[in-house]
Amino acid sequence: MNTIDLLVSFSPWLLFAALAVYTPVPFEVVLLLSLAASVLVGHKDLKDWFIIAWATTLFFAVVSVLVLVLWWFDAIPLIGVASNGVLLLATVGSLLAGVPFTEQYARREVPKEEWTDPFFIRLNRQLTVFWALMFVIGLASEALYVLYPGALGIITDICIWLPIFGGAVFTARYPEYAERKAGLAGSA
């Protein structure tokens, strides 16, 4: 699976985190830029009904309406919790629906006849479960930050980036390990 494509699909979240946390850009502008990025970089994934693309675009659309239209600024401190919660729900939802979100990306690179291969299916479930664990860590970190602002210090900063970059690194490296372990060469 192309890790760059996967990271690009998460780029609105990375943009949002970087601008909201580390720059003086007004939050309203950050929201609109993130929403625009979700549509621009996700247009193909949205057309193909990829769950992460839809979760991303809907998240930024709903939060934009809450903050920019309804002026519900009290929601802002909870955005980190909500964002990790939405990604966790989308990830777990894709597993429960029987189409792990990583499989949606992998199908673009794997011949159609391999889509029903038990190794391909199992590998994508494992990858998606790992992503879910990453989002649990992000959710827990953000919840602790809301309850105890500043208490975790640099750990909070690490946990902002860990879910996406940890998931991407695992997605890039684990398939080769799983293939070797299964005695396969060149699968999925």
GIZI-V178009 format. One record per residue. RES is the residue in one letter. SS is DSSP state (alpha for helix, beta for strand, coil for the rest). PHI is phi in radians with two decimals (none if undefined). PSI is psi in degrees with one decimal (NA if undefined). Layout:
# GIZI-V178009
res=(RES & RES)
ss=(SS & SS)
phi=(PHI & PHI)
psi=(PSI & PSI)
This chain:
# GIZI-V178009
res=(M & N & T & I & D & L & L & V & S & F & S & P & W & L & L & F & A & A & L & A & V & Y & T & P & V & P & F & E & V & V & L & L & L & S & L & A & A & S & V & L & V & G & H & K & D & L & K & D & W & F & I & I & A & W & A & T & T & L & F & F & A & V & V & S & V & L & V & L & V & L & W & W & F & D & A & I & P & L & I & G & V & A & S & N & G & V & L & L & L & A & T & V & G & S & L & L & A & G & V & P & F & T & E & Q & Y & A & R & R & E & V & P & K & E & E & W & T & D & P & F & F & I & R & L & N & R & Q & L & T & V & F & W & A & L & M & F & V & I & G & L & A & S & E & A & L & Y & V & L & Y & P & G & A & L & G & I & I & T & D & I & C & I & W & L & P & I & F & G & G & A & V & F & T & A & R & Y & P & E & Y & A & E & R & K & A & G & L & A & G & S & A)
ss=(coil & coil & alpha & alpha & alpha & alpha & alpha & alpha & alpha & coil & alpha & alpha & alpha & alpha & alpha & alpha & alpha & alpha & alpha & alpha & alpha & alpha & coil & coil & coil & coil & alpha & alpha & alpha & alpha & alpha & alpha & alpha & alpha & alpha & alpha & alpha & alpha & alpha & alpha & alpha & alpha & alpha & alpha & alpha & alpha & alpha & coil & coil & coil & alpha & alpha & alpha & alpha & alpha & alpha & alpha & alpha & alpha & alpha & alpha & alpha & alpha & alpha & alpha & alpha & alpha & alpha & alpha & coil & coil & coil & alpha & alpha & alpha & alpha & alpha & alpha & alpha & alpha & alpha & alpha & alpha & alpha & alpha & alpha & alpha & alpha & alpha & alpha & alpha & alpha & alpha & alpha & alpha & alpha & coil & coil & coil & coil & alpha & alpha & alpha & alpha & alpha & alpha & coil & coil & coil & coil & coil & alpha & alpha & alpha & coil & coil & coil & alpha & alpha & alpha & alpha & alpha & alpha & alpha & alpha & alpha & alpha & alpha & alpha & alpha & alpha & alpha & alpha & alpha & alpha & alpha & alpha & alpha & alpha & alpha & alpha & alpha & alpha & alpha & alpha & alpha & alpha & coil & coil & coil & coil & coil & coil & alpha & alpha & alpha & alpha & alpha & alpha & alpha & alpha & alpha & alpha & alpha & alpha & alpha & alpha & alpha & alpha & alpha & alpha & alpha & alpha & alpha & alpha & alpha & alpha & alpha & alpha & alpha & alpha & alpha & coil & coil & coil & coil & coil & coil)
phi=(none & -1.31 & -1.14 & -1.10 & -1.04 & -1.13 & -1.12 & -1.07 & -1.15 & -1.67 & -1.06 & -1.06 & -1.21 & -1.15 & -1.06 & -1.01 & -1.09 & -1.11 & -1.27 & -1.21 & -1.62 & -1.99 & -2.31 & -1.52 & -1.05 & -0.99 & -1.00 & -1.07 & -1.19 & -1.04 & -1.06 & -1.15 & -1.10 & -1.19 & -1.12 & -1.09 & -1.09 & -1.12 & -1.37 & -1.15 & -1.42 & -1.78 & -1.00 & -1.22 & -1.17 & -1.14 & -1.07 & -1.56 & 1.06 & -1.28 & -1.11 & -1.17 & -1.09 & -1.19 & -1.07 & -1.13 & -1.13 & -1.12 & -1.02 & -1.18 & -1.18 & -1.13 & -1.13 & -1.08 & -1.13 & -1.04 & -1.51 & -1.48 & -1.72 & -1.57 & 0.96 & -1.57 & -1.27 & -1.14 & -1.32 & -0.98 & -1.11 & -1.70 & -1.09 & -1.09 & -1.13 & -1.10 & -1.14 & -1.18 & -1.13 & -1.14 & -1.13 & -1.13 & -1.09 & -1.13 & -1.18 & -1.15 & -1.03 & -1.16 & -1.16 & -1.15 & -1.36 & 1.49 & -2.29 & -0.91 & -1.06 & -1.16 & -1.12 & -1.06 & -1.29 & -1.10 & -1.10 & -1.23 & -2.00 & -1.92 & -0.99 & -0.95 & -1.18 & -1.57 & -1.07 & -1.72 & -1.10 & -0.99 & -1.13 & -1.03 & -1.13 & -1.09 & -1.03 & -1.22 & -1.12 & -1.08 & -1.08 & -1.21 & -1.08 & -1.07 & -1.02 & -1.03 & -1.09 & -1.08 & -1.25 & -1.12 & -1.08 & -1.07 & -1.11 & -1.09 & -1.08 & -1.16 & -1.12 & -1.11 & -1.12 & -1.15 & -1.30 & -2.33 & -0.95 & 1.37 & -1.17 & -1.58 & 0.93 & -1.11 & -1.07 & -1.10 & -1.06 & -1.09 & -1.24 & -1.15 & -1.65 & -0.99 & -0.98 & -1.33 & -1.28 & -1.11 & -1.12 & -1.18 & -1.12 & -1.06 & -1.11 & -1.30 & -1.75 & -1.12 & -0.97 & -1.12 & -1.08 & -1.11 & -1.12 & -1.09 & -1.08 & -1.47 & 1.33 & -1.83 & -2.39 & 1.41 & -1.47 & 0.41)
psi=(137.3 & 110.7 & -33.4 & -44.2 & -40.6 & -45.0 & -38.2 & -39.1 & -25.1 & 1.2 & -32.7 & -35.0 & -40.5 & -42.7 & -47.0 & -50.0 & -44.9 & -47.0 & -42.3 & -35.0 & -37.7 & 5.6 & 162.7 & 10.9 & 131.2 & 141.8 & -37.5 & -40.2 & -40.5 & -43.8 & -47.9 & -39.9 & -40.6 & -39.9 & -45.1 & -42.6 & -38.0 & -34.6 & -42.7 & -50.5 & -19.4 & 6.9 & -41.3 & -41.8 & -35.7 & -43.2 & -35.9 & 8.0 & 40.4 & 129.4 & -37.4 & -40.2 & -43.7 & -42.2 & -40.4 & -51.3 & -44.1 & -39.7 & -53.2 & -30.8 & -47.7 & -45.4 & -37.1 & -42.4 & -45.0 & -43.7 & -46.2 & -31.5 & -48.0 & -6.5 & 40.0 & 74.6 & -16.9 & -17.0 & -22.2 & -45.3 & -17.3 & 2.2 & -38.8 & -42.7 & -46.6 & -41.1 & -45.3 & -34.6 & -42.0 & -44.3 & -38.2 & -45.4 & -41.3 & -40.1 & -50.2 & -39.8 & -39.1 & -35.4 & -46.0 & -31.0 & -8.0 & 8.9 & 82.8 & 137.6 & -28.8 & -29.3 & -34.4 & -40.7 & -41.7 & -33.6 & -22.9 & -19.1 & -11.5 & 137.3 & 145.1 & -34.2 & -15.6 & -10.6 & -26.7 & 1.4 & 129.0 & -36.0 & -45.4 & -46.1 & -48.3 & -43.6 & -45.1 & -31.6 & -45.4 & -44.0 & -43.9 & -36.2 & -40.6 & -44.2 & -41.3 & -42.6 & -38.7 & -41.8 & -28.2 & -43.1 & -45.9 & -42.6 & -45.9 & -43.2 & -45.9 & -38.3 & -43.0 & -37.1 & -39.9 & -41.7 & -36.3 & 73.4 & 130.7 & -8.8 & -32.5 & -11.5 & -126.0 & -24.8 & -38.2 & -43.0 & -43.3 & -42.7 & -16.1 & -41.1 & -24.4 & -47.0 & -48.6 & -47.7 & -36.0 & -43.9 & -39.4 & -43.1 & -44.7 & -43.2 & -33.4 & -35.1 & -33.8 & -40.2 & -40.8 & -42.5 & -46.0 & -38.0 & -45.0 & -44.0 & -36.8 & -5.1 & 24.8 & 159.4 & 122.1 & 14.2 & 167.1 & NA)
